[in-house]
Amino acid sequence: MNNIPTPDRRTPPPNWLRVPRAAGITIVWVVLVLLTVWAVAALFVDCRITALRIPVTLVYVLGVITIFVKHRRSRWSAVAYLLGFCSVLAWWLSLKPSNNGNWQPDVDRTAWAEIDGDRVTIHNLRDCDYRTETDYADCWSDRTLYLSQIRAADLFLTNWGIPFVSHPILSFQFGDKEHIAFSIEARYKVGQAYSTVLGCFRQYALIFVAADERDVIRLRTNYRKGEEVSMYRLQANPEVARDMFLTYVAYLNRLKDHPEWYNEITRNCTTTIERQLAEKINNPQPWNYQFLLNGTLDELLYDRGRLVTGGLPFPELKQCEHINAAARAADRSPDFSALIRAGRVGF
């Protein structure tokens, strides 16, 4: 009788642990499902050999289905899903961006700068002669500026009708008239167009466009349809504005030799350089979701005292700083930058 094995009677967890345990298991499986979905999407979107894109994705999906049918929600199946995700992630991270490519003409060249004491020469500065949004010429030139002449920094915020998404452009004033703007964008190859979904994968390179305002601002106010642009003077003295300018220059020089991927979340028009700029500003404040969902970025900066307001409530300031009508009236004028600032708060 002593040799008869006894049944395995594991003590069930106490009642008070059952709910959190079930919740924890549910969360783990939800995370695994999301990771698996991402892995499938990454294989399909970012596989560089077009002929293998569907076969490789199908093999992965069939593997997932097979594991699910045979093992259901066992610990081994969870481990298998996690290993599959890690394998795809390792491959995905190995994909390297390049500055060589069949780029669209407006992003065909990358800007870079030479600094010699007070003098800065920006190469491949963009100042296209636009006839329409997609018809332009004479885009590229070099321009020499002097750091001691930086007077101020201005924020342009472009919105195209989506409440929580906008595009910020930072512009720096040199002397009385000259303005140089920086726009952080996805770099498209010929035939590509922007997609929020594709922006989460490795489809676009990152580019810092250095441009004259008659290019990068007038393109949005005068040639693109449905884009509304507001302009604000930042609360930044010349020393802070100079440090912010040099932050942009350092990043665009880095991209010249070390290209990066654009990413909708981690490397977009706001999050790419937000932390570096915050380090240059007195009284830095914590990260806020509005840097990611940046449609109300101007309101956040207003609340944090980063904008010159003239004492106006934010809705009135935003209305006053809307520049589309003035930009269309100024159009090709060599005084474009001065004309869009005339009569506005802080200028």
C-alpha positions, -999 to 999 in steps of 0.1 A, spaced: 0 0 0 29 24 7 41 21 -29 8 34 -44 14 70 -57 -8 96 -43 -27 120 -66 -11 154 -73 -33 177 -52 -19 212 -56 -32 237 -32 -53 263 -51 -44 299 -45 -63 318 -19 -95 335 -31 -79 370 -26 -51 361 -51 -73 347 -78 -85 380 -93 -51 397 -95 -35 364 -107 -61 362 -135 -57 399 -143 -19 394 -145 -22 364 -168 -46 383 -190 -23 413 -193 6 390 -202 -14 374 -230 -27 407 -243 10 419 -245 20 388 -263 -8 392 -288 2 428 -295 39 418 -298 29 391 -323 8 414 -343 37 439 -345 61 412 -355 38 401 -384 34 437 -395 71 443 -393 79 413 -415 53 423 -441 61 460 -442 99 460 -438 110 429 -456 134 443 -482 130 415 -507 96 420 -522 92 384 -534 98 371 -499 75 395 -481 43 374 -482 60 340 -479 80 350 -448 50 366 -432 29 335 -439 55 312 -424 55 332 -392 17 333 -390 14 296 -396 40 290 -369 19 311 -344 -12 292 -354 5 258 -350 17 267 -315 -17 280 -305 -35 248 -318 -11 224 -301 -3 242 -268 -31 268 -264 -22 291 -235 6 271 -219 38 286 -206 58 270 -234 36 287 -260 41 320 -243 78 315 -244 76 305 -281 57 337 -289 82 358 -270 112 342 -287 95 347 -321 90 384 -314 126 388 -301 139 372 -333 119 396 -355 129 425 -333 166 416 -336 163 414 -374 143 447 -375 169 466 -355 196 454 -379 180 474 -407 202 504 -412 192 537 -429 213 553 -456 216 587 -471 219 571 -505 185 566 -523 162 577 -550 149 606 -530 121 630 -540 137 662 -553 127 684 -523 146 661 -499 173 650 -524 201 667 -504 208 668 -467 218 701 -450 250 704 -430 270 732 -415 305 744 -410 313 765 -380 343 787 -379 342 808 -347 313 832 -351 307 822 -388 283 794 -398 280 782 -434 249 761 -440 253 739 -471 223 726 -491 199 752 -476 166 748 -494 149 778 -510 128 764 -539 112 785 -565 77 771 -564 52 771 -592 29 745 -575 33 722 -545 50 696 -567 65 718 -594 96 737 -582 132 744 -592 165 761 -580 162 746 -545 197 744 -532 223 769 -521 249 777 -494 244 805 -469 268 821 -445 255 835 -412 270 848 -379 260 835 -345 265 869 -329 236 882 -351 210 858 -338 182 879 -323 153 855 -316 136 822 -322 101 817 -335 77 788 -336 55 780 -366 28 754 -360 10 739 -391 -23 720 -387 -42 703 -415 -75 696 -397 -66 668 -374 -71 681 -338 -42 664 -321 -16 664 -349 5 694 -361 39 701 -376 62 725 -357 90 744 -375 115 765 -356 130 796 -372 159 818 -361 162 855 -368 197 868 -378 201 905 -378 171 926 -388 158 905 -418 172 871 -423 154 840 -410 165 804 -412 140 777 -404 144 740 -395 117 714 -403 122 678 -390 105 655 -416 102 620 -430 125 617 -460 106 601 -489 118 582 -518 102 586 -553 68 570 -552 64 572 -514 38 592 -495 33 597 -458 14 571 -438 10 571 -400 12 533 -399 43 531 -421 58 558 -400 60 534 -371 82 510 -391 115 515 -411 102 530 -443 113 566 -441 146 582 -432 148 612 -409 158 646 -424 164 680 -410 154 705 -437 172 738 -433 154 764 -454 145 799 -460 110 808 -447 99 817 -483 103 780 -489 93 759 -459 66 783 -446 52 796 -480 49 760 -492 24 753 -465 5 786 -466 4 793 -503 7 760 -521 -6 731 -500 -43 728 -495 -59 728 -461 -29 737 -440 -33 765 -415 -1 780 -400 3 800 -368 35 818 -358 47 827 -322 77 845 -309 94 824 -282 105 837 -249 141 832 -256 169 857 -253 196 858 -280 219 835 -259 192 809 -255 182 812 -292 219 807 -302 221 776 -281 189 762 -297 202 770 -332 235 751 -325 214 722 -312 197 719 -346 231 723 -364 247 696 -343 219 671 -351 218 678 -388 256 674 -390 253 641 -372 227 629 -397 251 637 -425 274 608 -415 250 588 -393 215 586 -408 186 577 -387 151 563 -393 121 585 -390 96 570 -364 61 583 -358 66 581 -320 103 583 -311 118 602 -341 92 626 -353 90 663 -359 87 670 -322 101 641 -301 134 639 -321 149 670 -305 125 680 -277 148 668 -249 179 685 -263 161 718 -267 147 716 -232 182 714 -218 190 748 -234 160 766 -218 159 780 -183 134 764 -159 129 731 -178 96 713 -172 87 677 -174 77 658 -206 40 660 -215 19 639 -238 13 670 -259 48 667 -273 36 634 -289 1 644 -297 13 678 -307 -18 694 -322 -20 716 -290 17 722 -286 13 759 -289 -13 759 -260 11 738 -239 39 763 -245 15 792 -237 7 776 -204 43 771 -196 52 807 -203 73 799 -234 55 823 -258 54 860 -260 17 866 -254 12 904 -251 -12 896 -222 -37 880 -245 -57 848 -236 -46 819 -257 -76 818 -281 -71 855 -290 -33 850 -294 -38 820 -317 -62 840 -338 -38 870 -340 -9 848 -349 -26 830 -378 -5 840 -409 -21 823 -440 -37 855 -454 -5 876 -448 17 849 -464 -5 847 -495 -4 885 -498 34 886 -494 39 856 -517 72 861 -537 82 893 -520 118 894 -508 104 908 -476 82 877 -470 94 871 -435 89 908 -424 55 910 -440 41 879 -422 53 893 -389 39 929 -393 15 939 -365 17 906 -346 24 900 -310 61 900 -301 74 913 -334 
